[in-house]
Amino acid sequence: MDRREFVKNTAVGIAGLTILPSGLLFAKNADKVKLGYIGVGLRGRNHISEGLLRDDVEIVAICDIQESSLKFCREQFVKAKKKLPTEYTGGLDAYKKLLARKDIDGVIIATPWQFHKEQAIDAMRAGKYVGCEVIAGISVEDHWDILKVHEETKVPYMTLENVCYRRDVMAVLNMVRQNLFGELVHCEGGYQHDLRGILLNDGKSFYGKGGEFGPNTMGESQWRTQWNIDRDGDIYPTHGAGPVMHYLDINAGNRFTNLVSFSSKSVGLNHYIDQVSPGNKNAKIKFKNGDVTTTMINCANGETVMLSHDVHLPRPYSLGFRVQGTDGIWMDVANSIYIEGKSAKEDVWDKADAWLEKYDHPLWKKNEHLAEGAGHGGMDWFVFNAFVIAIKQRKQTPIDVYDSLTMSVITPLSEKSLKEGNAPQEFPDFTKGKWKERKNTFALDDSGF
């Protein structure tokens, strides 16, 4: 089945009106969701691609300060034979004109990280569902500010953490819920991805090998590299933390209580620049961000979590997942599972493939054909779909504001731990005690969330 036929299989009829906290009217279970996009760089255009394939989504407005990004985006609409959206540009506050529109139900925020907080807060105050790329805020206080506005407006906020929907990650979640691993004791995850060709390029193409960064280069090297110069900490924790939170029922009967971080020396990017661009002055830059940052987290129910941030060195891509309990263990690096008493041989790893196929999550079983060809192995379809369905059904997003802030605040906590000589940091409880009663509702079945 073509992905364009999605709405024929999953759309539901109009069923009355719901009043938004801001006073706006929205048709619950409406046929079409109208979206605005703040930021249409590479990641924003990934989400544009998903929206253009759907008959239940209309992209009515886009905002970006770079003409090159707007140009690439226009080409996407022309190729898809869709009506061009209204464009907002000309300055950092141009997005506010987009938010002033009454016809937009939700916004996708895919700007550089330092802009996320204010843009998300303004969107919630405008009554728009917020789908925000990682991370939520720069400081711990930023995260509390986002929560305050959410609680004032009641407008849903969702971090668009796609790895929560990765197929093997969800199959293991299914196994966890069926108690295959027994009582969980320890989990690991992280962002272990060679980003040297993204953080640095030749200024001529997105992935051209070179030692340049800043406004005259291409893609994320324009802004993301500076974070590695200025800050030391786990600056991208959500790929690992998001799935682990679902395994351990964080904010739903369990919570993170404190963390401590360690950071290695930083020599990887300097070595890379020397290799690809001999004599380049950037090879002498002092990058504060350690090549490998390791964060340990304690949980209220006694489990431990280890997160790794490792993007400056040569390595095959892996998020380093490990789920370990009283009856077994899964590790994604080795694609291996061992379940005591059920694996083929005692004390010998099974290849994970058969187990992952057997326990394939029902959400993937139902929607595999729709996710075919979507970004990042299909998981981009699932996270985008979850956001859209939440708007259509006028429900809370499956990754809510509490989960979003919890996985994001690891960055400033990690940074503070390192600044204080690896000192433990108390983890904020954004639920204000409600975690004790809340239930894990993420992807319980094949309903679309």
N, C-alpha and C positions, 0 to 999 in steps of 0.2 A: 504494500500500500504506500502511495506517495505521502510524504510528510505534510503536504498541503491539504490532505484530506482529514487532518487532525480534528478540525472543528466538527466534522460530520459525525465523528465517533464519540467525542467527549463534551461537546457543547450542550448546555442545557437551556431550556426556555426561560424567557423573562418571567420573573416571579416577584413582582412588587418592587417597592422602593425602600431603600434604607437611608436614613439621614446620617450624614457624616458628622463627626464631632465638630467640624468647622461650620456646619449648617448646610453644606452642599448636598444636593440630591444625587444619588447614584442608583442605577438600575441593578438590583441584585440579580445575579445569574444572567447578566446582559449578554447579547450575542457578540459584542465587540468591546474590547478594552482599548482605550486610547492612552498611548504612552508618550512621554517626552523623555529625551535623552540629554543628560548634562555630561558632556565629554564624549567625543566620537573619535578618539584615537584608536589604536589597535584593539584594545579590550572592548571599548564601546562599540566598535564596528562588529565584533563577534556577536554581541547582543543584538545589534541591528539585523545581522543575518538571520538570527533565530526569529525575530519579529516579522521579517519580510516573508518568511515561509508559512506564516499562519494566517488563516482567514478570520480568526477571532481577535486579531490584534491590528490596530491601526496606529502607525507611528506618525503623530501629527506635528511634532516639533523636535528640533535638535539644537544643541548649543555647543559651540566650541570657539576658542579665540584664535585658532589657526586655520587659515584658508586651506592649507594642504589637507587637513583632516576632513574639512567640510567637502572638499572636492572628491576625495576618495569615497565619502559617504554618499554623495549625489550619484556617483557611478553605480553604487549598490542598488539604489532605487530605480535607476534607469534600466539596469540589467534585469531587475525583478519585475519591471513594467508596473511599478507602483507609483502613486502620486507623490511628488516631492514634498517633504515636510517644510513647514516654516522654519527658517533659520534665525538663530539669535547669536550675535557675535559683537565684537567691538570692545570688549573689556571684561574684567573678571567678574563684574556684577551683572553681566548680560543674562545669566540664567534666571535672575529675578523676574524678568519680563516673561520668560517661559512659564514660571510658576504662577504668574498672575492670571493665566488662562483658566477659564472655568470648565473647559472641555477635556482637561487632562485628568485621568484617574490615578495614574502612577508614574513615577519617574525612575529611570535607571541612572545612577551616578557612577561614572567611570572616569573621573578626573584624577590628577595626582593626589596622593594621600592627604597632603596638607589642607586641601579644600573640602574634604568629605564632611567634617563636622558641621561647618556653617551651612553648606548646601543641604545637608540632611535635615538640619533644624528648620531651615526656611521652608523646605518641602513639607515637613510635618505640619508646620503652622499654616501652610496653604491647603492642608487637607489632602495631600497626595500620598498614596502608598509609596514607601521608600524601598527601593532595591539598590543597595549600595555595595560597590566593590570594597574589598578589604583595603585598608584598615579603617576603623570607625573614627578614631581620634588620635591625637599626638600625645597628650598627657592623660594621666588618670582623671584629672578634673574634666577634661573634654568628654570622657565617657559618662560621667555623672551629669553633665550638662545635657547630653543627648537623652539620657533617661528622664530627666526632669521634664523636657519638652514632650517626650512620648507620653508620660503620665498625665501631663496637662491636656494634650490633644487627643489621646487614645488612638492616634494614627499609627498603623503597623510599620515597623522598621525591620528589614531583613538584610543581613549580610549575604551576598550572593556567593557563598562558599561552595563551589562546584564539586570539590572532592568528597563532600558529604554524600554525593550521589554517584560516586565512582562504582562501577559494577562489582568489583571484588570487595570493596569496602562495605557495600550494602549486603552482599551475600554473607559476609562475616557478621554483620549486624543481625541478620536473620539467624545465624548460628548461635550468636550470643543469647538471643531471645529464646532460643530453643534449648538453652543450657548445655550446648555441646562442650563448652570450655569449662563448665562447672562454675564455681565462684571466682570472679575475676580478681586478680591480685595486682597485675602490672600491665601498663600499656605504653606503647611508644609510637611516635609519629614525627613528622617534620617536613621541612622543605629542603630536599637534597637534590639540587638541580644546577648544573653548570650554566650560569647566567653570564659568563664573560662576554659572549657575543651579543648580549642584550644590553648589558651595562656599558659596553664600549663598542664603537664601530668606526667606520671610515668617513662618516658624514655624508656618504653618497647613497647607501642602501641600508635597509633595516638591519640586515645581518652581515654587512660587509666587515670583514676583519680589520680592526684598527684600534688605535689607542685613544680615540677622542670621545668626549661627552659634553653635554651642555646644549645651549639653544641652537647651535649650528649643526647638530647631528640629527639622527633619525630615531623616531620611536621613543621608548622609555629611557634611553640614555640621556634624553634632554633633561630629565628631572630625577629619575630613580637613583642614578649613580651618586648624586650628592648625598643621599641618605647614608650611603656606605662610607662617605668621607666624614660626615658630621656626627654619626651616632654609632654607639656600640651596644648591641643587644640583639634579641631575636626580633628583627624588623618585619618578619612575615610568618607569624605563628599559626595562622588559621587553617592552613592545609592539613596540618597534623592535629591541631587541637579540636577542630570541628567534629571529625568522625569519632575521635576518642571520647569527646563529651557525650555523644550518643551511646557509645558502648557502656559508659560508666554512669549514665543517668544524671549527668551534671545539671544542676538547677531543677532536678526532678527527683528528689529523694537523696541527693548527694550533691556535694559542691567542692570546688577547689578551695583549699584553706590557706596555703602559702607556697611560695616558690623561691628558688635560688638559681642564679645563672652563672655560668663560666664561659669565658671567651678565649679562644686561642690567639696567637699572634696573627697579624694580617700581612701576608706577603704574596698571596696568590694573584691579585690583580696587578701588582707591580711586576711580577714575573711574566705575566701574560703580555703586558704592554711591551716589555723588553723583547719578547719573542716576535710579536706581530708588527711592531713599529719601533725598531731599534733607534735609540737616540731621542725618543719622544720624551719631552719634559714631564709628561704625566706619570711616567714610571717612578718619579721621585715623590709623588704625592703620598702623604701619610693617611691611609685609609683607617679610620677608627674602628670600623666594624670588623671584628675578628673573622678569620676565614671559617671557623667552625664555632658556633655558639651552642652550648648545651644548657637546657633548663630542666630542672627537676621540680615537680609539683606534688604536694600532698593532697589527699582527698579526705573529706569528713568521714567516709566509711572505711578508711584505712588503706586504700589503694595508692600506688605511686604511678606517676606519669613522667616520661622523659621526652622532651621535644628537642629537635636538632635543626639549626639553620646553617646551611652549608651550600653556598652558591658561588664561591670565588675560585674553586679548584676543579681540575678535570675529573669528571666522574659520570658514569651513566646515571640517568634519571631514576630516582627512587624516593618515595616519601618515608621509607623506613618504618612502616607499620609493624607493630608487634602487639598481639593480644594474648595474654597468658593467664591461665586460671588453674584451678585445682585438678582439672581433667584434661587439659591440653593447651596447645599453643599454635598460633598462626604468625608467620613472618613473611612479609611481601617481598623482601629483598631476595630471598632464596625461593620464593613461590612455593613455600612449604607449610604443611600442617601436620601436627601429630596429636591424635586423640587417643588417650590411654584406653586400651582394651578394644579399640575400634580401628586403629590404623592397621595396615597390612602386616607390618612386622613390629615387634616390640623394640622400642628405643631407636627406631629408624624413621626418618622423615617420609611422609607421603608427598608426592607432588600435589599442589593445591588444586589443580584444575578440576579433577573429578569432584572434589568436595564443593568447590565454588559453583560448579554446574548443578549439583544436587540441591544445594541450598540457595540457588539464585533467588534474589529477592522478588516477590510477586510484582512489585512496581516495574522492575526491569522486564520480567516475563511478559507483562501486558503491553509495554510500550517500546520494546526493542526496535520494532520496525519504524516507529516514529522518530526515534533518536538516531537512526542510521545516518551517518554523514555529518552529524553535529560535532561541534568542537570538543577537543579533549576527550576523544573516544566516546562521545555521546552524552557525557555528563552535563555539558552545557545546556542541552535540551531540557534535562530534568530540572535543573535549578531555575531556568527561565520559565519553564512550564509551571513549576510550583508557585512562583511569584504571580504569574498571570491567573492561575486558577484561584488563588487566594483573593485576588481583586474581584474576579467574576462572581465568586460565591460570597463575597463580602465577609471573609473570615480572617482570622489571625494567620500570618505567614508561618510556615512550618519551622523555620529558623527565626525565632522571635527576637525582640530587642534584648532580652536578658541573655540569651545565648550569644547573640552578636557581640554584645559588649564584653562578655566573659572571655570569648576567644581572642578578641582584639586587645584587651587591656594587658595581655601578657607582654606586649612590646614595651610600654613604659615601665612596667614592673621589672622586667628583665634588665632594662637599661639602668634603673635605679639600683638593682642588686649589684651590678657590675661596678657602678660608680662608688658604691659603699663597700668595696672589697669582698664581693660575693656574699653580702649580707642577706639573710632571708627577708622576704617581703610578705606582709599579710595581704591576702587576696580579698578584694572588695566583694561584698555580697550584694549584687545589684537587685536581687529579688527581695531584699530586706526581710529575710526569714521565710519567705513563701516557698523556698526550695524544699522545705520539709514536707509540704503537702502537694506540691505540683507533681503532675504525672508526665512521663515522657510520651509525647504524641507524635514524634517524628516518624514518618513513613511506616505506620503500623500495618498498612495493607497496600492494595493497588489503587487507591482512590485518587492518586494524582499528587499527593504531598509527600 
